[in-house]
Amino acid sequence: MTIHPDRTPPASGRFHPGTDGAISRRPLPRETIRHVLDSDRRREVVRCVLAADDPIAVRTLVGRLADAEQDPTVATTIHQLRQRIHTTLCETHLPLLEKHDIVRYDRDRNLVAPAANCAAFDSRLEFDSLDRPIASRLE
C-alpha cells in the first residue's frame, strides 16, 4: 500500500463545525475578547454563527450585514456596500476570528462555522443585543 502524504483530505473531511478543539480550549484573554467585541461587524458575525445550525455561507453573512447597514439616505449602492462588507469580512474580520479559534473559516467553500472559543461569546452578545438595535451596532 502506498501512502501519499502530499494529498489533502476531501473537503468533507476538512471542515467540521462545532467544538472539535473544545477539550484543549484555553480561555481567551480579556483584551482579546474586548478587541473582538469592539467591532460591530465581528459581533454580528459571531452572533449569526452562534444562531445557525449549520455552517453559514459568507454570502449570507454579507447579505445580513448589508441589510442591517443599508441607509437609503447615503449615496452608496447596495452592491457597493456588499462589496465593501465582503472585503472587510474576508480580509480582516474572519481571519481575526479564526486566529483566536472563535470561528472556522473554509476559504475554499466560503463557509463559516463556530470553533472552540465561539461559545464564550454567547452570553456577552445576548446582553449586547438588548442594548441597541442592530442598525446602530454595525459599522
MARBA-3410 file (N, C-alpha, C, O; in Angstrom, 1 decimal):
139
0.8,-1.2,0.0,0.0,0.0,0.0,0.9,1.2,0.0,1.9,1.3,0.8 ~ 0.6,2.2,-0.8,1.3,3.4,-1.0,0.7,4.5,-0.2,-0.6,4.7,-0.2 ~ 1.4,5.3,0.6,0.9,6.4,1.4,1.3,7.6,0.6,2.4,7.8,0.2 ~ 0.3,8.5,0.5,0.5,9.8,-0.2,0.4,10.9,0.7,-0.8,11.4,0.9 ~ 1.4,11.4,1.4,1.3,12.4,2.4,1.0,13.8,1.8,0.6,14.7,2.5
1.2,13.9,0.5,1.0,15.2,-0.1,-0.4,15.5,-0.5,-0.8,16.6,-0.9 ~ -1.3,14.5,-0.5,-2.7,14.6,-0.8,-3.5,15.2,0.3,-3.3,14.9,1.5 ~ -4.3,16.1,0.0,-5.2,16.8,1.0,-6.4,15.9,1.2,-6.9,15.3,0.2 ~ -7.0,15.9,2.3,-8.2,15.2,2.6,-9.3,15.8,1.8,-9.3,17.0,1.4 ~ -10.4,15.1,1.5,-11.5,15.7,0.8,-12.1,16.8,1.6,-12.0,16.9,2.8
-12.8,17.7,0.9,-13.4,18.9,1.6,-14.3,18.5,2.7,-14.3,19.2,3.8 ~ -15.0,17.4,2.6,-15.9,17.0,3.7,-15.1,16.6,4.9,-15.7,16.7,6.0 ~ -13.9,16.2,4.8,-13.1,15.8,5.9,-12.3,16.9,6.5,-11.7,16.8,7.6 ~ -12.3,18.1,5.8,-11.5,19.2,6.3,-12.3,20.2,7.2,-11.7,20.9,8.0 ~ -13.6,20.2,7.0,-14.4,21.3,7.7,-15.5,20.7,8.4,-16.6,20.4,7.9
-15.3,20.6,9.7,-16.4,20.1,10.6,-16.7,21.2,11.6,-15.8,21.5,12.4 ~ -17.9,21.8,11.6,-18.2,22.8,12.6,-18.4,22.2,13.9,-18.5,20.9,14.1 ~ -18.3,23.0,14.9,-18.5,22.5,16.3,-17.4,22.7,17.2,-16.6,23.7,17.0 ~ -17.2,21.9,18.2,-16.3,22.1,19.2,-15.2,21.0,19.2,-14.8,20.4,20.2 ~ -14.6,20.8,18.0,-13.6,19.8,17.8,-12.3,20.1,18.7,-11.6,19.2,19.0
-12.1,21.4,19.0,-11.0,21.7,19.8,-11.3,22.1,21.2,-10.5,22.7,21.9 ~ -12.6,21.8,21.6,-13.1,22.3,22.9,-12.3,21.7,24.1,-12.1,22.4,25.1 ~ -11.8,20.5,24.0,-11.0,19.9,25.1,-9.8,20.7,25.4,-9.4,20.9,26.5 ~ -9.1,21.2,24.3,-7.8,21.9,24.5,-8.0,23.4,24.6,-7.0,24.1,24.5 ~ -9.3,23.8,24.6,-9.5,25.3,24.6,-9.0,26.0,25.8,-9.2,25.5,27.0
-8.3,27.1,25.6,-7.9,27.9,26.7,-8.7,29.1,26.7,-9.1,29.6,25.7 ~ -9.0,29.7,27.9,-9.8,30.9,28.0,-9.1,32.0,27.2,-7.9,32.2,27.3 ~ -9.9,32.8,26.5,-9.4,34.0,25.8,-9.1,35.1,26.8,-9.8,35.3,27.8 ~ -8.0,35.8,26.6,-7.7,36.9,27.5,-8.7,38.0,27.3,-9.3,38.2,26.2 ~ -9.0,38.8,28.4,-10.0,39.9,28.3,-9.7,40.8,27.2,-10.6,41.3,26.6
-8.4,41.1,27.0,-8.0,42.1,25.9,-8.5,41.5,24.5,-9.0,42.3,23.7 ~ -8.4,40.2,24.3,-8.8,39.6,23.0,-10.3,39.7,22.9,-10.8,40.1,21.9 ~ -11.0,39.4,24.0,-12.5,39.5,24.0,-12.9,40.9,23.7,-13.9,41.1,22.9 ~ -12.3,41.8,24.3,-12.6,43.2,24.1,-12.4,43.7,22.7,-13.2,44.4,22.1 ~ -11.3,43.2,22.1,-10.9,43.5,20.8,-11.9,42.9,19.8,-12.3,43.6,18.8
-12.4,41.7,20.0,-13.4,41.1,19.2,-14.7,41.8,19.2,-15.3,42.1,18.2 ~ -15.1,42.1,20.4,-16.4,42.8,20.6,-16.4,44.3,20.3,-17.4,44.9,20.2 ~ -15.2,44.8,20.0,-15.1,46.2,19.7,-15.6,46.5,18.3,-16.0,47.7,18.0 ~ -15.7,45.5,17.4,-16.2,45.7,16.1,-17.7,45.2,16.0,-18.0,44.1,16.3 ~ -18.5,46.1,15.5,-19.9,45.7,15.3,-20.1,44.6,14.3,-20.9,43.7,14.5
-19.3,44.6,13.3,-19.4,43.6,12.3,-18.9,42.2,12.8,-19.5,41.2,12.6 ~ -17.8,42.2,13.6,-17.4,40.9,14.2,-18.4,40.4,15.2,-18.7,39.2,15.2 ~ -19.0,41.3,16.0,-20.1,40.9,16.9,-21.2,40.2,16.1,-21.8,39.2,16.5 ~ -21.6,40.9,15.1,-22.8,40.3,14.3,-22.4,39.0,13.6,-23.2,38.1,13.5 ~ -21.2,38.9,13.2,-20.7,37.6,12.6,-20.8,36.5,13.6,-21.4,35.4,13.4
-20.3,36.7,14.8,-20.3,35.7,15.9,-21.8,35.4,16.3,-22.1,34.3,16.5 ~ -22.6,36.4,16.3,-24.0,36.2,16.7,-24.7,35.3,15.6,-25.4,34.4,16.0 ~ -24.4,35.6,14.3,-25.0,34.8,13.2,-24.5,33.4,13.3,-25.3,32.4,13.1 ~ -23.2,33.2,13.5,-22.6,31.9,13.5,-23.2,31.1,14.7,-23.5,29.9,14.6 ~ -23.4,31.7,15.9,-23.9,31.0,17.0,-25.4,30.6,16.8,-25.8,29.6,17.3
-26.1,31.4,16.1,-27.5,31.2,15.8,-27.8,30.1,14.8,-28.9,29.5,14.7 ~ -26.8,29.9,13.9,-27.0,29.0,12.8,-26.8,27.5,13.2,-26.0,27.2,14.1 ~ -27.6,26.7,12.6,-27.5,25.2,12.9,-26.3,24.6,12.1,-25.7,23.6,12.6 ~ -26.1,25.1,11.0,-25.1,24.6,10.1,-24.1,25.7,9.7,-24.3,26.8,10.1 ~ -22.9,25.3,9.1,-22.0,26.4,8.7,-22.8,27.4,7.8,-23.7,27.0,7.0
-22.4,28.6,7.9,-23.1,29.7,7.2,-22.2,30.2,6.1,-21.0,30.4,6.3 ~ -22.8,30.5,5.0,-22.1,31.0,3.8,-21.7,32.4,4.0,-22.4,33.2,4.6 ~ -20.5,32.8,3.6,-20.0,34.1,3.7,-21.0,35.1,3.0,-21.3,36.2,3.4 ~ -21.5,34.6,1.8,-22.5,35.4,1.1,-23.7,35.7,2.0,-24.3,36.9,1.9 ~ -24.1,34.8,2.8,-25.3,35.0,3.7,-24.9,36.1,4.7,-25.7,36.9,5.1
-23.7,35.9,5.3,-23.3,36.9,6.3,-23.2,38.3,5.7,-23.7,39.3,6.3 ~ -22.7,38.4,4.5,-22.6,39.7,3.8,-24.0,40.3,3.6,-24.2,41.5,3.8 ~ -24.9,39.5,3.2,-26.3,39.9,3.0,-27.0,40.4,4.3,-27.6,41.5,4.3 ~ -26.8,39.7,5.3,-27.4,40.1,6.6,-26.8,41.4,7.1,-27.5,42.3,7.6 ~ -25.4,41.5,7.0,-24.8,42.8,7.4,-25.2,44.0,6.5,-25.5,45.0,7.0
-25.3,43.7,5.2,-25.7,44.8,4.3,-27.1,45.2,4.5,-27.4,46.4,4.5 ~ -28.0,44.3,4.8,-29.4,44.6,5.0,-29.5,45.5,6.3,-30.3,46.5,6.3 ~ -28.7,45.2,7.3,-28.7,46.0,8.5,-28.1,47.3,8.4,-28.5,48.3,9.0 ~ -27.1,47.4,7.5,-26.3,48.7,7.4,-26.8,49.6,6.4,-26.5,50.8,6.4 ~ -27.7,49.1,5.5,-28.1,49.9,4.4,-28.9,51.2,4.8,-29.8,51.1,5.6
-28.4,52.3,4.4,-29.1,53.6,4.7,-29.5,54.3,3.4,-28.6,54.7,2.6 ~ -30.8,54.4,3.1,-31.2,54.9,1.9,-30.8,56.4,1.7,-30.9,56.9,0.6 ~ -30.4,57.1,2.7,-30.0,58.5,2.6,-28.6,58.6,2.2,-28.1,59.7,1.8 ~ -27.8,57.5,2.2,-26.4,57.6,1.7,-26.3,57.2,0.3,-27.1,56.4,-0.2 ~ -25.4,57.8,-0.5,-25.3,57.6,-1.9,-24.7,56.3,-2.3,-24.6,56.0,-3.5
-24.2,55.5,-1.4,-23.6,54.2,-1.7,-24.7,53.2,-2.1,-25.8,53.1,-1.4 ~ -24.5,52.5,-3.2,-25.5,51.5,-3.6,-25.3,50.2,-2.8,-24.3,50.0,-2.1 ~ -26.4,49.4,-2.8,-26.3,48.2,-2.0,-25.2,47.3,-2.6,-24.6,46.5,-1.8 ~ -24.9,47.3,-3.9,-23.9,46.5,-4.4,-22.5,46.9,-3.9,-21.7,46.1,-3.5 ~ -22.3,48.3,-3.8,-21.0,48.8,-3.3,-20.9,48.4,-1.8,-19.8,48.1,-1.4
-22.0,48.5,-1.1,-21.9,48.2,0.3,-21.6,46.7,0.5,-20.8,46.4,1.4 ~ -22.2,45.9,-0.3,-21.9,44.4,-0.1,-20.5,44.1,-0.5,-19.8,43.3,0.2 ~ -20.0,44.8,-1.5,-18.5,44.6,-1.9,-17.6,45.0,-0.7,-16.7,44.3,-0.4 ~ -17.9,46.1,-0.1,-17.1,46.6,1.0,-17.2,45.7,2.2,-16.2,45.4,2.8 ~ -18.4,45.2,2.5,-18.5,44.3,3.6,-17.8,43.0,3.3,-17.1,42.4,4.2
-18.0,42.4,2.1,-17.3,41.2,1.7,-15.8,41.3,1.9,-15.1,40.4,2.4 ~ -15.2,42.4,1.4,-13.8,42.6,1.5,-13.3,42.7,3.0,-12.3,42.0,3.4 ~ -14.0,43.4,3.8,-13.6,43.5,5.2,-13.8,42.2,6.0,-13.0,41.9,6.8 ~ -14.8,41.5,5.6,-15.0,40.2,6.3,-13.9,39.2,5.9,-13.2,38.6,6.8 ~ -13.6,39.1,4.6,-12.6,38.1,4.2,-11.2,38.5,4.5,-10.3,37.6,4.6
-10.9,39.8,4.5,-9.5,40.2,4.8,-9.2,40.6,6.2,-8.0,40.6,6.6 ~ -10.2,41.0,7.0,-9.9,41.4,8.3,-10.7,40.6,9.4,-10.0,40.0,10.2 ~ -12.0,40.6,9.4,-12.8,40.1,10.5,-12.7,38.6,10.6,-12.4,38.1,11.7 ~ -12.9,37.8,9.5,-12.9,36.4,9.6,-11.5,35.8,9.9,-11.4,34.9,10.8 ~ -10.4,36.3,9.3,-9.1,35.9,9.7,-8.8,36.1,11.2,-8.2,35.3,11.9
-9.2,37.3,11.7,-9.0,37.5,13.2,-9.8,36.6,14.0,-9.3,36.1,15.0 ~ -11.1,36.4,13.7,-11.9,35.4,14.5,-11.3,34.0,14.4,-11.4,33.3,15.4 ~ -10.8,33.6,13.2,-10.2,32.3,13.1,-8.9,32.2,13.9,-8.7,31.1,14.4 ~ -8.1,33.2,13.9,-6.9,33.2,14.6,-7.1,32.9,16.1,-6.3,32.2,16.7 ~ -8.2,33.4,16.6,-8.5,33.2,18.1,-9.4,32.0,18.3,-9.9,31.8,19.4
-9.6,31.2,17.3,-10.4,30.0,17.4,-11.8,30.2,17.8,-12.4,29.5,18.6 ~ -12.4,31.3,17.3,-13.7,31.7,17.5,-14.6,31.2,16.4,-15.7,30.7,16.7 ~ -14.2,31.3,15.2,-14.9,30.7,14.1,-13.9,29.8,13.2,-12.7,30.0,13.3 ~ -14.5,28.9,12.4,-13.7,28.2,11.4,-14.1,28.8,10.1,-15.3,28.8,9.8 ~ -13.1,29.2,9.3,-13.4,29.8,8.0,-12.8,28.9,6.9,-11.6,28.8,6.8
-13.7,28.3,6.1,-13.3,27.5,5.0,-13.3,28.4,3.8,-14.3,28.7,3.2 ~ -12.1,28.8,3.4,-12.0,29.8,2.2,-12.3,29.1,0.9,-12.9,29.8,0.0 ~ -12.1,27.8,0.8,-12.4,27.1,-0.5,-13.9,27.0,-0.7,-14.4,27.2,-1.8 ~ -14.7,26.8,0.3,-16.1,26.6,0.2,-16.9,27.9,0.7,-18.1,27.9,0.6 ~ -16.2,28.9,1.2,-16.8,30.1,1.7,-17.8,29.9,2.7,-18.9,30.4,2.7
-17.4,29.1,3.7,-18.3,28.7,4.8,-17.7,29.2,6.2,-16.4,29.1,6.3 ~ -18.5,29.5,7.1,-18.1,29.9,8.4,-18.9,29.1,9.4,-20.1,29.0,9.3 ~ -18.2,28.6,10.4,-18.8,27.8,11.5,-18.2,28.1,12.8,-17.1,28.6,12.9 ~ -18.9,27.8,13.9,-18.3,28.1,15.2,-17.1,27.2,15.5,-17.1,26.1,15.1 ~ -16.2,27.7,16.2,-15.0,27.0,16.7,-15.0,26.9,18.2,-16.0,27.3,18.8
-14.0,26.4,18.8,-13.9,26.1,20.2,-14.3,27.3,21.1,-14.9,27.1,22.1 ~ -13.8,28.5,20.8,-14.0,29.6,21.6,-15.2,30.4,21.3,-15.5,31.5,22.0 ~ -16.0,30.0,20.4,-17.2,30.8,20.0,-18.2,30.9,21.1,-18.8,31.9,21.3 ~ -18.5,29.8,21.8,-19.5,29.7,22.9,-19.2,30.7,24.0,-20.1,31.1,24.7 ~ -17.9,31.1,24.1,-17.6,32.1,25.2,-18.3,33.5,24.9,-18.4,34.3,25.9
-18.7,33.7,23.7,-19.3,35.0,23.4,-20.9,35.0,23.5,-21.5,36.0,23.3 ~ -21.4,33.8,23.7,-22.9,33.6,23.7,-23.6,34.6,24.7,-24.4,35.3,24.3 ~ -23.2,34.5,25.9,-23.9,35.4,26.9,-23.5,36.9,26.7,-24.4,37.7,27.0 ~ -22.3,37.2,26.3,-21.9,38.6,26.1,-22.7,39.2,25.0,-23.1,40.4,25.1 ~ -22.9,38.5,23.9,-23.7,39.0,22.8,-25.2,39.1,23.0,-25.9,40.0,22.5
-25.7,38.2,23.9,-27.1,38.2,24.2,-27.5,39.5,24.9,-28.5,40.1,24.6 ~ -26.6,39.9,25.9,-26.9,41.2,26.6,-26.7,42.4,25.7,-27.4,43.4,25.8 ~ -25.7,42.3,24.8,-25.4,43.4,24.0,-26.5,43.7,23.0,-26.9,44.8,22.7 ~ -27.2,42.6,22.5,-28.3,42.8,21.6,-29.5,43.5,22.2,-30.3,44.1,21.4 ~ -29.6,43.5,23.5,-30.7,44.1,24.1,-30.5,45.6,24.3,-31.5,46.4,24.4
-29.3,46.0,24.2,-28.9,47.4,24.4,-29.3,48.4,23.3,-29.8,49.4,23.5 ~ -29.0,47.9,22.0,-29.2,48.8,20.9,-29.8,48.0,19.7,-29.5,46.8,19.6 ~ -30.5,48.7,18.8,-31.0,48.0,17.6,-29.8,47.6,16.7,-28.7,48.3,16.8 ~ -30.0,46.6,15.9,-28.9,46.1,15.0,-28.3,47.2,14.1,-27.0,47.3,14.0 ~ -29.1,48.1,13.5,-28.5,49.1,12.6,-27.5,50.0,13.4,-26.6,50.5,12.7
-27.8,50.3,14.6,-26.9,51.2,15.3,-25.6,50.5,15.8,-24.6,51.1,16.2 ~ -25.6,49.1,15.8,-24.5,48.4,16.3,-23.5,48.1,15.2,-22.3,47.8,15.5 ~ -23.9,48.2,13.9,-23.0,47.9,12.8,-22.2,49.1,12.4,-22.6,50.2,12.5 ~ -21.0,48.8,11.9,-20.1,49.8,11.4,-20.6,50.5,10.2,-19.9,51.4,9.6
END
